Amino acid sequence: MTVAHELLRRGAVEERAYQVNIARACLERSTLVVLPTGMGKTVIAAIVIAEVLRRHGGKVLFLAPTKPLVEQHAASLRAFLVVDRIALFTGEATSPEERELLWRENKIVVSTPQVIRNDLRTERISLDDVSLIVFDEAHRAVGDYAYVDVAAAYKEVPGRLVLGMTASPGSSAEKILEVCDHLGITAVEIRTEYDPDVVPYQHDLSIERIPVDAPDVSKEIRGLLQVIFDEQVERLKKIGFLAGKPKVTLKDLLAAGNEARKRLDSGVRDGRLYGAMTAQAIAMKANHAIELAETQGLGSLRSYFDRMETEARSKADVQFLKHAKVQGAMKLARESDVEHPKLSKTVWVVREQFLQKPDSKVIVFAHYRETADRVTQALARLPGLRPVRFVGQASRGEDIGLSQKEQVDILERFKAGDVNVIVATSIGEEGLDIPQVDLVVFYEPVPSEIRTIQRRGRTGRSAAGRVVMLVTKDTRDEAYFYSARRKERKMHQELDRLRKELKQRIFVGDPGGETFVTAAPEKRIEALREEARPEPERPREPAKKGQTTVEDF
């Protein structure tokens, strides 16, 4: 059964109760939709867009954080909607003059937020006739990200409607509420994998952790670099930073550097602050080198040392490279031809997948481009494998990025089967609609629950999927693995608590499902702090059974 609507292509949208119920709620008030990856957030957006255009006309703005995602959403909307005037905006694809004309001529504009922010600032466009803005990956609406500025400008438009969509809103209620506040959102619709109306559409997902041992030479190099790290931490503590930090993390180091810089910028005359800045920079370099040695391999470490020797400019660079322990680490790295066992393990895991299912599609995620290069080259040696590296647009020296056209082309070739393995950096994490991926490999765990969910969500979308995580024993890999798992568990708990605390109206499953009550967004944070409960509204009439039509909206 499909959803019937005059602006939806016939047969294009399968009717799923949870999607229709959520879309109906989104038409009543600005809403954040939290839905597991692969459960059709774009479908919900298409239903809402169709009905907004039917009711109100005007223009719809659909924002997504990356250019490949913008291309993908534009293609999806063209497939779902009977609307000819759909324009795509990116800095690379359109000039400012072209965008000004396209903005006037089109009913739907799909864009990266930075482009819209810039065009608003230069007054090339106005949001006055926009009836709806869709913010995909809405959890990004924090800090100085462009979503925040676009939403702030839209708050001045009477009768505005906002639809935010995310699979990973964060691990605390405060983060979720911050996103709602920035986007001017007045309701939250939440589903988890365990809700009764979502469970029928979930597919089995096998998650396997494979421990690997760091090579002995990597452990020896780590010991040398750890001495440097500890020395610089002690130096910072003597100057007055990192007080009460028995185990200093990267986050602590960044905070110390920011504090020293802030004091200098404010005009404080203290020579020790310059010493603190140098110590912090050296500690950061040692920390990064340890991570490469432990989790990536000596090839990556050698490249890091080589680049620093070639480009060394700062006092910290010179001091770091001259340190006897660094000289020892460089000697060990350059004399050894031992590769990190993760590389051979990745090849083995992918090979086994294709032996079991020759028409498989696989994504390997690697944090560093150089690692992605090495993995791609290793996989290319296997018969039948056609791997391609998938990275962002920025070029770094001889490492040339991919253009938007090249990124889109790779994804199309992957869908068609011409490419059967994508080796991606973080650019492949968010929202890319790739039809069934059979296997996702994490070359290393990431400490963010949001990024973990995004990577994992590339598989198990339309059929059973498998995730393999490579974890180097007794290294930060293990800490990142457990950190992400702990944060994700907390996030699910917070989502359940948020539903109960704020009493959002959510139709779970069929009309007889659980119902919550909507609270005004402006009162949310205050209500949580005071543990107060807002007055409940009358429950809505239950949805009709049978095919959903225009009249149901």
C-alpha positions in Angstrom: 0.0 0.0 0.0 1.3 3.5 -0.9 0.6 7.0 0.2 -1.7 8.9 -2.2 -1.2 12.6 -2.6 -1.5 14.9 -5.6 2.1 16.0 -5.3 3.6 12.5 -4.6 4.3 10.3 -7.6 1.9 7.4 -7.7 3.4 4.3 -5.9 6.5 6.2 -4.9 6.0 6.2 -1.1 5.2 2.9 0.7 2.8 3.5 3.5 4.4 2.9 6.9 2.2 3.9 9.9 5.1 5.5 11.9 6.1 7.6 8.9 2.6 8.8 8.2 1.9 9.6 11.9 5.2 11.5 12.2 4.5 13.5 9.0 1.0 14.4 10.3 2.5 15.7 13.5 5.2 17.6 11.7 2.5 19.6 9.8 1.1 20.9 13.0 4.2 22.4 14.5 8.0 22.8 14.0 9.3 19.3 14.9 12.6 17.5 15.4 12.3 13.9 14.1 14.6 11.4 15.8 14.6 8.2 13.9 17.0 5.3 13.4 19.2 5.4 10.3 17.6 3.8 7.4 14.0 4.2 8.6 13.0 6.8 6.0 13.5 10.3 7.3 13.7 11.5 3.7 10.3 9.9 3.0 8.8 11.7 5.9 10.3 15.0 4.6 8.8 14.3 1.1 5.3 13.7 2.6 5.5 16.9 4.7 6.9 19.0 1.7 4.1 17.7 -0.5 1.4 18.8 1.9 3.0 22.1 2.8 3.1 23.0 -0.9 -0.5 21.9 -1.4 -1.7 23.9 1.7 0.4 27.0 1.6 2.4 27.2 -1.6 5.5 29.3 -1.2 9.0 27.8 -1.3 10.6 24.9 0.5 14.3 25.0 1.5 16.0 21.6 2.2 19.4 21.9 3.9 22.0 19.1 4.2 25.6 19.4 5.6 27.6 17.8 2.7 27.5 18.2 -1.1 27.0 14.5 -1.8 24.1 14.5 0.6 22.6 17.6 -1.1 22.9 15.8 -4.5 21.3 12.7 -3.1 18.3 14.6 -1.5 17.7 16.5 -4.7 17.5 13.2 -6.6 15.2 11.7 -4.0 12.8 14.6 -4.0 12.6 14.5 -7.8 11.8 10.8 -7.5 9.1 11.3 -4.8 7.5 14.5 -5.8 5.5 15.7 -8.8 7.3 19.1 -8.7 9.4 20.1 -11.7 11.0 23.2 -10.1 13.7 21.7 -7.8 17.0 23.5 -7.7 20.3 22.4 -6.3 22.6 24.9 -4.6 26.3 24.4 -3.7 29.2 26.7 -3.9 30.8 24.6 -6.6 27.7 23.9 -8.7 26.3 27.4 -8.9 27.5 31.0 -9.0 25.9 33.7 -6.8 24.2 35.2 -9.9 22.8 31.8 -11.0 21.5 31.1 -7.4 19.7 34.5 -7.3 17.8 33.6 -10.4 17.2 30.0 -9.5 15.9 31.1 -6.0 13.2 33.1 -7.7 12.2 30.4 -10.2 12.1 27.3 -8.2 9.6 25.9 -5.6 12.2 23.7 -3.8 15.8 24.5 -3.2 18.2 21.8 -1.9 21.4 23.3 -0.6 24.3 23.2 1.8 23.7 25.7 4.7 26.9 27.7 4.1 25.7 28.8 0.7 22.3 29.9 2.1 24.0 31.8 5.0 26.3 33.6 2.6 23.4 34.5 0.2 21.3 35.8 3.2 24.2 38.0 4.4 24.6 39.5 0.9 20.8 39.8 0.6 20.8 37.9 -2.7 17.9 35.9 -1.3 15.2 36.3 1.4 13.3 33.7 3.4 10.1 35.7 3.5 8.3 33.4 1.1 9.7 30.1 2.5 6.9 27.9 4.0 9.2 25.2 5.3 12.9 24.6 6.0 14.1 21.0 6.4 17.3 20.6 8.4 18.9 17.2 7.7 21.4 15.9 10.3 19.8 18.5 12.6 22.2 17.6 15.5 24.7 19.9 13.8 22.7 23.0 14.8 25.1 24.0 17.6 27.9 26.5 18.0 28.7 28.6 15.0 27.5 26.0 12.4 25.6 27.6 9.5 22.3 25.9 10.5 22.1 28.2 13.5 22.4 31.4 11.5 19.9 30.3 8.8 17.4 29.3 11.5 17.8 32.6 13.3 17.0 34.5 10.1 13.9 32.2 9.6 12.6 32.9 13.0 11.5 36.4 11.8 9.2 34.8 9.2 5.5 34.6 10.3 3.9 31.2 10.0 7.2 29.5 9.5 7.5 25.7 9.8 10.7 23.8 10.5 11.4 20.1 10.2 14.6 18.8 11.8 15.8 15.3 11.1 18.5 13.2 12.8 19.4 9.6 13.8 21.8 10.7 16.4 20.7 13.8 18.4 23.4 13.4 21.2 23.7 11.7 24.5 22.1 14.3 26.8 18.7 15.9 26.9 20.5 19.3 27.1 22.1 18.8 23.7 18.7 17.8 22.2 17.1 20.8 23.7 19.8 23.1 22.5 19.2 21.9 18.9 15.5 22.5 19.3 16.1 26.0 20.7 18.5 27.0 17.9 16.1 25.8 15.2 13.0 27.2 16.7 11.5 23.8 17.1 8.3 23.2 19.2 7.9 19.5 19.3 9.9 16.3 19.2 8.9 13.0 17.5 11.1 10.2 18.7 11.3 6.6 17.6 13.9 4.0 18.7 14.6 0.6 17.2 12.5 -0.9 20.1 9.3 1.0 19.5 6.5 -1.4 18.3 5.7 0.5 15.1 9.4 0.5 14.1 10.4 -3.1 15.0 8.7 -4.7 11.9 10.9 -2.7 9.6 14.2 -3.4 11.4 16.7 -5.9 10.0 19.3 -8.0 11.9 22.6 -6.3 12.4 25.5 -8.3 13.5 28.3 -6.3 15.3 31.6 -8.0 15.7 34.6 -6.6 17.6 38.0 -8.0 16.4 40.9 -7.3 18.7 44.4 -7.0 17.2 47.8 -6.7 18.8 50.0 -3.6 18.2 53.4 -4.7 16.8 56.3 -4.7 19.3 58.1 -1.9 17.5 54.9 0.3 17.8 54.9 -0.3 21.5 58.5 0.6 21.8 57.9 3.8 19.8 54.9 4.6 22.0 57.1 4.3 25.1 59.5 6.9 23.7 56.8 9.3 22.7 55.0 8.9 26.0 58.0 10.3 27.8 57.8 13.5 25.7 54.0 13.8 26.3 54.5 13.4 30.1 57.3 15.9 30.1 55.2 18.6 28.4 52.2 17.9 30.7 54.4 18.5 33.7 55.7 21.6 32.1 52.1 22.9 31.7 51.2 22.0 35.2 54.1 24.0 36.6 52.9 27.0 34.7 49.5 26.6 36.2 47.5 24.7 33.6 45.8 21.2 33.9 45.3 21.5 37.6 43.4 18.5 39.0 43.9 16.4 35.9 45.6 13.2 36.9 45.1 11.7 33.4 45.3 14.4 30.7 43.2 13.9 27.6 43.3 15.5 24.2 40.3 17.6 25.2 42.2 18.8 28.3 45.2 19.8 26.1 43.0 21.7 23.7 41.3 23.6 26.6 44.8 24.5 28.0 45.9 25.8 24.6 42.7 27.9 24.2 43.1 29.3 27.7 46.7 30.3 27.2 45.8 31.9 23.8 42.8 33.7 25.4 45.0 35.3 28.1 47.6 36.4 25.5 44.9 37.9 23.3 43.5 39.8 26.3 46.8 41.6 26.7 48.3 39.6 29.7 52.0 40.1 29.7 53.5 36.9 31.0 56.3 35.1 29.2 55.3 31.8 30.7 52.2 31.8 28.5 54.4 31.5 25.4 56.1 28.6 27.1 52.7 27.0 27.8 51.7 27.4 24.2 54.9 25.6 23.0 54.5 22.8 25.6 50.9 22.3 24.6 51.8 22.1 20.9 54.6 19.6 21.6 52.3 17.5 23.7 49.7 17.5 20.9 52.3 16.3 18.4 53.5 13.5 20.7 49.9 12.5 21.3 49.1 12.4 17.6 52.3 10.4 16.8 51.3 7.9 19.6 47.9 7.5 18.0 49.4 6.8 14.6 51.9 4.3 16.0 49.2 2.5 18.0 46.2 2.4 15.7 47.3 3.2 12.1 50.8 1.8 11.5 54.4 2.8 11.0 53.7 3.9 7.4 51.4 6.7 8.7 53.9 7.6 11.4 56.8 7.8 8.9 54.7 10.1 6.7 53.9 12.3 9.7 57.5 12.7 10.6 58.5 13.3 7.0 55.9 16.1 6.6 57.0 17.7 9.8 60.6 17.7 8.8 59.8 19.2 5.4 57.3 21.8 6.7 58.7 22.6 10.2 58.2 26.2 10.9 57.2 26.8 14.5 59.3 26.6 17.7 57.3 23.6 18.8 58.1 21.7 15.5 61.8 22.3 16.0 61.9 21.4 19.7 59.8 18.3 19.0 62.0 17.0 16.1 65.2 17.7 18.0 64.2 15.8 21.1 66.3 12.7 21.6 63.2 10.5 22.2 61.7 11.6 18.9 65.0 11.0 17.1 64.8 7.4 18.5 61.2 7.0 17.5 62.0 8.2 14.0 64.9 5.8 13.7 62.8 2.8 14.8 59.9 3.7 12.4 62.2 4.2 9.4 64.2 1.0 10.0 61.1 -1.2 10.4 59.0 -2.6 7.6 56.4 -4.1 9.9 52.8 -3.1 9.0 50.0 -2.8 11.4 48.0 -6.0 11.6 44.8 -4.1 11.1 45.6 -3.8 7.4 45.9 -7.6 6.8 42.9 -8.1 9.1 40.8 -5.7 7.0 41.8 -7.5 3.8 40.9 -10.9 5.4 37.5 -9.7 6.6 36.5 -8.2 3.3 37.8 -11.2 1.4 35.7 -13.5 3.6 32.6 -11.4 2.9 33.1 -11.7 -0.9 33.7 -15.4 -0.7 30.4 -15.9 1.1 28.5 -13.4 -1.1 30.3 -12.4 -4.4 27.9 -9.6 -5.2 28.4 -7.9 -1.8 28.8 -4.2 -1.3 31.3 -3.1 1.5 32.3 0.2 3.1 35.5 0.5 5.1 35.8 3.6 7.3 39.2 5.0 8.1 39.9 8.1 10.1 43.0 9.2 8.0 43.2 9.7 4.3 46.6 8.0 4.2 45.2 4.9 5.8 42.3 5.0 3.3 44.9 5.0 0.5 46.8 2.1 2.0 43.6 0.1 2.5 42.4 0.8 -1.0 45.7 -0.3 -2.5 45.7 -3.5 -0.4 42.1 -4.4 -1.3 42.7 -3.7 -5.0 45.1 -6.7 -5.1 42.3 -9.1 -4.3 40.6 -10.7 -7.4 37.1 -9.4 -8.1 37.4 -6.4 -5.8 36.9 -2.9 -7.2 37.7 -0.6 -4.3 37.6 3.2 -4.5 38.7 5.8 -2.0 36.0 8.2 -1.0 37.2 11.5 0.7 36.3 15.1 1.0 37.0 17.9 -1.4 39.9 19.6 0.4 43.4 19.0 -1.0 46.3 18.7 1.3 49.6 19.1 -0.5 49.9 16.2 -2.9 46.8 14.6 -1.5 44.1 15.8 -3.9 40.5 15.7 -2.7 37.5 14.7 -4.8 35.3 17.2 -6.5 31.5 17.1 -5.9 31.0 15.5 -9.3 33.6 12.8 -8.5 31.9 12.0 -5.2 28.5 11.7 -6.8 30.0 9.6 -9.6 31.6 7.1 -7.1 28.3 6.7 -5.3 26.4 6.0 -8.5 29.1 3.5 -9.6 28.8 1.9 -6.1 25.0 1.6 -6.4 25.4 0.1 -9.9 27.9 -2.4 -8.7 30.8 -1.1 -10.9 32.5 -0.3 -7.6 32.0 -2.9 -4.8 34.1 -1.5 -2.0 34.2 2.2 -0.8 37.0 3.1 1.5 35.7 6.3 3.2 36.8 8.9 5.6 34.2 10.8 7.7 32.6 12.2 4.5 30.9 8.9 4.1 29.3 8.9 7.6 26.3 11.1 7.3 23.0 10.2 5.6 24.2 8.8 2.3 21.5 6.8 0.8 23.4 3.8 -0.5 21.1 0.7 -1.2 21.9 -2.3 0.8 25.5 -2.4 2.1 26.4 -5.9 3.4 29.4 -5.1 5.5 30.8 -2.0 7.3 34.3 -2.2 8.6 35.6 0.3 11.2 39.4 0.5 10.8 39.4 2.1 14.2 36.6 2.9 16.7 35.5 6.5 17.1 34.7 8.0 20.5 31.6 9.8 19.3 28.3 7.9 19.6 26.8 10.1 16.8 29.6 9.1 14.4 29.4 5.5 15.4 25.7 5.4 14.8 26.2 7.1 11.4 28.9 4.7 10.3 27.1 1.6 11.5 23.8 2.8 9.9 25.3 2.4 6.4 24.3 -1.3 6.6 21.2 -3.2 7.8 18.9 -0.7 6.0 16.9 -3.0 3.6 18.3 -6.4 4.7 20.4 -7.9 7.4 23.8 -6.3 7.8 27.2 -6.8 9.5 29.6 -4.4 11.2 33.2 -5.3 12.1 35.3 -3.1 14.4 39.0 -3.5 14.6 40.3 -2.6 18.0 44.0 -2.5 18.9 44.4 -4.0 22.4 45.6 -1.8 25.3 45.4 1.4 23.2 43.1 4.3 22.8 41.1 2.2 20.4 39.7 0.3 23.4 38.9 3.6 25.2 37.1 5.0 22.1 35.2 1.7 21.7 33.8 1.7 25.2 33.3 5.5 25.3 31.0 5.4 22.2 29.1 2.4 23.5 28.6 4.1 26.9 27.5 7.4 25.2 25.1 5.6 22.9 23.5 3.7 25.8 23.1 7.0 27.6 21.6 8.6 24.5 18.9 6.0 24.3 18.1 6.5 28.0 17.9 10.2 27.5 15.6 9.8 24.5 13.2 7.7 26.6 13.5 10.2 29.5 12.9 13.1 27.1 9.7 11.6 25.8 8.4 11.1 29.4 9.8 14.3 30.9 8.5 16.6 28.2 5.4 14.5 27.4 5.7 14.9 23.7 2.7 13.6 21.7 4.0 10.7 19.8 1.8 8.1 18.0 3.6 4.9 18.6 2.4 2.2 16.2 -1.3 1.9 15.4 -3.8 4.4 16.8 -4.1 2.5 20.0 -0.4 3.1 20.7 1.2 5.2 23.4 0.4 8.9 23.3 2.4 11.8 24.8 1.5 15.4 25.2 3.3 18.3 23.4 5.0 21.0 25.4 6.0 24.5 24.2 9.7 24.6 23.2 10.4 27.8 25.0 9.6 26.1 28.3 11.5 22.9 27.7 14.8 23.7 29.2 13.2 25.5 32.1 10.8 22.7 32.6 13.6 20.1 32.8 15.5 22.2 35.2 12.6 22.7 37.5 11.3 19.2 36.9 7.9 20.7 36.1 5.3 19.2 33.9 3.4 21.4 31.4 -0.4 21.2 31.1 -1.5 18.4 28.8 -3.3 19.0 25.6 -6.3 17.0 24.4 -5.2 13.8 22.6 -5.5 13.9 18.9 -8.1 11.9 16.9 -6.6 8.6 15.9 -5.4 8.1 12.3 -7.7 6.4 9.8 -7.0 2.9 8.8 -6.3 2.1 5.2 -4.6 4.1 2.5 -3.4 7.5 3.5 -4.8 10.3 1.3 -4.5 14.1 1.1 -7.6 14.4 3.3 -5.8 12.6 6.1 -3.4 15.6 6.4 
